[in-house]
Amino acid sequence: MNRKFEVIALTFVLLLSRPLLSEEKHEHEAQAEAGHAHEEEDENPAVGPDKGITETDHEKGFKLSPEAVKRFGITSRTVVSSQAVSLPKSAIFFGLQERNIFRERAGFYRRVDFKTISKSAGEYTISSDDLIAGDRVVITGIGFLRIAEIASEGGGAVGHSH
């Protein structure tokens, strides 16, 4: 799939995964009419049991629903040793100033650092202190995971902001 299409598709899914206020009054308007002040919410509206992102944890990362994993074609490979892991280039997230991989452990996805041991045209051999035997490294769908990561941290646009 085209990476631009992946980003657009995930954005729509994240926006559509939350309940809509189509026929109800806007929450802020209703609170204002009731005399309640506008307060920042602690809960992330992009995360919940009925959403694509089902859970977040500061240390572990974020969990996705099985439907989100399937829909976005997220596949992974089991790690045998953290000392030398061979991965296709598609598994590497290239940010502006860093490169990372996405680890899956106990259902939680987390972006982690790695060191390149060697690389060829289509494959990297890496090591990471953040990997242990039994972890899984995401091979496809990392663009979706990055957007989900941003949304899980409250950085995505869900609704509108003030």
C-alpha positions in Angstrom: 0.0 0.0 0.0 1.0 3.6 -0.6 2.4 5.1 2.6 0.4 8.4 2.1 -2.8 6.3 1.7 -1.9 4.4 4.9 -1.6 7.7 6.9 -4.9 9.0 5.5 -6.7 5.7 6.2 -5.5 5.5 9.8 -6.4 9.1 10.5 -10.0 8.4 9.3 -10.2 5.2 11.3 -9.0 7.0 14.5 -11.5 9.8 13.9 -14.3 7.4 13.2 -13.5 5.1 16.1 -14.8 7.6 18.6 -18.6 8.2 19.2 -19.9 11.1 17.2 -22.0 13.9 18.7 -24.0 14.3 15.5 -27.5 15.0 16.9 -26.5 16.0 20.4 -25.3 19.4 21.6 -21.6 19.8 21.6 -20.2 18.7 25.0 -18.6 22.1 25.7 -21.8 24.0 24.9 -23.9 21.7 27.2 -21.4 22.2 30.0 -21.4 26.0 29.5 -25.2 26.0 29.6 -25.1 24.0 32.8 -22.7 26.5 34.4 -19.7 24.2 34.4 -16.3 25.6 33.6 -14.2 24.1 30.7 -11.6 21.7 32.3 -9.0 19.7 30.6 -9.9 16.0 30.5 -7.4 13.4 31.7 -8.8 10.7 29.5 -7.6 10.4 25.9 -10.7 10.2 23.6 -8.7 8.1 21.1 -8.2 5.2 23.5 -10.8 2.8 24.9 -12.1 -0.7 24.8 -14.3 0.1 21.8 -11.6 2.0 19.9 -8.8 1.0 17.6 -6.3 1.8 20.4 -7.6 -0.1 23.3 -5.1 0.7 26.1 -2.0 2.7 26.8 0.8 2.4 29.3 3.7 4.8 29.7 6.2 2.0 30.1 4.7 -0.7 27.9 3.4 1.3 25.0 -0.1 0.9 23.5 -2.4 -1.9 22.5 -4.5 -2.2 19.4 -7.7 -4.0 18.8 -7.5 -7.2 16.8 -9.6 -5.5 14.1 -7.1 -2.6 13.8 -4.1 -5.0 13.5 -5.9 -6.9 10.8 -7.2 -3.8 8.9 -3.8 -2.1 8.8 -1.9 -5.2 7.8 0.4 -5.2 10.8 2.7 -8.2 10.7 5.6 -9.1 12.9 8.5 -11.5 13.3 9.5 -13.3 16.6 12.9 -12.3 18.0 15.1 -15.2 18.9 18.1 -13.2 20.2 18.5 -9.5 20.9 22.1 -9.7 19.7 21.5 -10.1 16.0 18.0 -9.7 14.5 17.6 -9.7 10.7 14.8 -7.5 9.5 13.6 -6.2 6.1 14.0 -2.4 5.5 10.2 -2.1 5.8 10.6 -2.8 9.6 12.6 0.4 10.1 10.9 3.6 11.0 12.8 6.5 9.6 12.0 9.6 11.5 13.5 13.1 10.9 16.3 12.6 13.4 16.2 9.0 14.4 15.5 5.4 13.3 13.5 3.0 15.3 11.7 -0.3 15.2 8.3 -1.2 16.7 8.5 -4.0 19.3 5.4 -6.0 20.3 5.5 -7.5 23.8 2.5 -9.0 25.6 0.2 -7.2 23.1 1.7 -3.8 23.6 3.5 -1.9 20.8 6.4 0.3 21.6 8.9 2.2 19.4 12.5 1.3 20.5 16.0 2.2 19.6 18.5 -0.2 17.9 22.0 -0.4 16.6 22.8 -1.4 13.1 25.2 -4.3 12.8 25.1 -4.5 9.0 22.8 -3.6 6.2 22.3 -4.5 2.6 19.9 -3.2 -0.1 16.8 -4.6 1.5 17.8 -6.0 4.9 19.2 -4.8 8.2 20.8 -6.8 10.9 20.3 -5.0 14.2 20.7 -5.4 17.9 18.7 -3.7 20.7 18.9 -3.6 24.5 15.1 -3.2 24.3 14.5 -6.6 22.8 14.4 -10.0 24.5 13.8 -13.5 23.1 10.1 -13.9 22.4 9.4 -10.3 21.5 8.0 -9.6 18.1 9.3 -6.9 15.7 6.8 -5.3 13.4 7.6 -5.8 9.7 4.7 -4.2 8.0 2.3 -1.4 9.0 4.8 0.8 10.9 3.3 4.0 9.4 0.0 3.1 11.0 1.7 2.3 14.3 3.4 5.6 14.4 0.1 7.5 13.9 -1.5 5.3 16.5 1.4 6.0 18.9 0.9 9.7 18.4 -2.8 9.4 19.0 -2.3 7.2 22.1 -0.1 9.9 23.6 -2.9 12.5 23.0 -1.1 14.2 20.1 -3.6 13.3 17.4 -6.5 15.4 16.3 -9.6 13.8 17.6 -12.5 16.2 17.3 -11.2 19.8 17.7 -8.9 21.5 20.0 -9.0 24.9 21.8 
